[in-house]
Amino acid sequence: MQIAPAELMRKVEKRRQEGEDTAVKGKNYRTKSWKTFFTMVHWSLRRQNSWVQLAGHEGNFKASERGHILKKFSPVENACLVALMEDVLRPYVPTYYGLVERDEQTYIKMEDLLMGLEGPSIMDCKIGIRTYLEEELAKALLKPTPRKDMYNKMVALDPEAPTPEEHKQQAVTKPRYMQWRESVSSTALLGFRIEGVTVEAGPVKKNFKKMKSKDKIMETFILFTKGRKDILAAYLDRLENMQAALQNSEFFRLHEVIGSSLLFVHDKRGFSNVWMIDFGKTTPAPSHITIRHDVPWEQGTHEDGYLLGLKNLIATLRDTMRMVVETEEKASEYLEQEEEKDAVSEKSLLKREMEGNTTNGENKEL
């Protein structure tokens, strides 16, 4: 059931004041607790105002000279970035600068997407209807060993999720956990999910694992952008242009894009952009398969649902923009009505005062 614009905006303001996460009530988690996807660090004391967005496991990145970041070498991601530099998608991905060696470790050198931003706000949005490879699932199904760590992760999110047998064993198999994990978020339903958010370089919020409803996602976008129509419009325009480029991309046509993210960034001045990042699981599709990217996944099809997720994300942003506009119009109408009431009240008060003064004058003459 859709929530009325005014009601949703009241909820947004309430959560903003209470400092709650937009997904569930709880603590704000700072950078250290991020283990799997979204890390933010200062480069150095001399560059305290420059933040680097690092999507991946902690320790995968290393500081570089101004304007660049270094990410631990992955042959899969490196191959993708090399190919993307010659593709129509190049304007939508960080610029690739080759490989460098540091401390006997190979790194991919790429563009720092936050360079020059003042108090950046950042959102990491995982795109697609699944975040695991078919090969991962097939391998796990071959040997579906019950695992306590997977059970603990499941219980941490939802104590009621495991079956009675799984509760008894205190363990779940990896395939069970992988497929359940997608179902509790908006990934399976909408083809995208919010992974983490920070507003104006503030505390990082990541408790979005169980966020499924479109209303709550819209609420998060309003909090993230502070309801600024210029930023929402810029994001919408960028995504629509990206959508058109994907349709003409040779790279996209030939690859299965899994576990990739869209990185939303803007700053206080209103500068904003969206980037395609994280290609560590993006692999060429089997030669005998043509991936459409806009249909549901069935095992063996290698469909990733990227275009499904992007379409729903664009629709969600468009509805968020409409809600902000409608709310502003209603607020403006309310203020006008209040001003009219005040004007009438002031006029009435003035009239009574004048009548009172006249009466007092007459009394004095008597």
MOPEFEN-V461392 format. One record per helix or strand of 3 or more residues. SS is the DSSP state (h for helix, s for strand). FROM is the first residue (numbers start at 0). TO is the last residue. Records with the same first field share a line. If there is no record, write none. Layout:
SS = FROM-TO, FROM-TO
This chain:
h = 4-17, 30-32, 44-46, 74-83, 89-91, 133-141, 147-156, 163-168, 173-182, 185-189, 213-224, 228-246, 249-253, 305-364
s = 38-41, 50-53, 60-62, 67-71, 95-101, 104-110, 120-126, 191-197, 260-265, 271-276
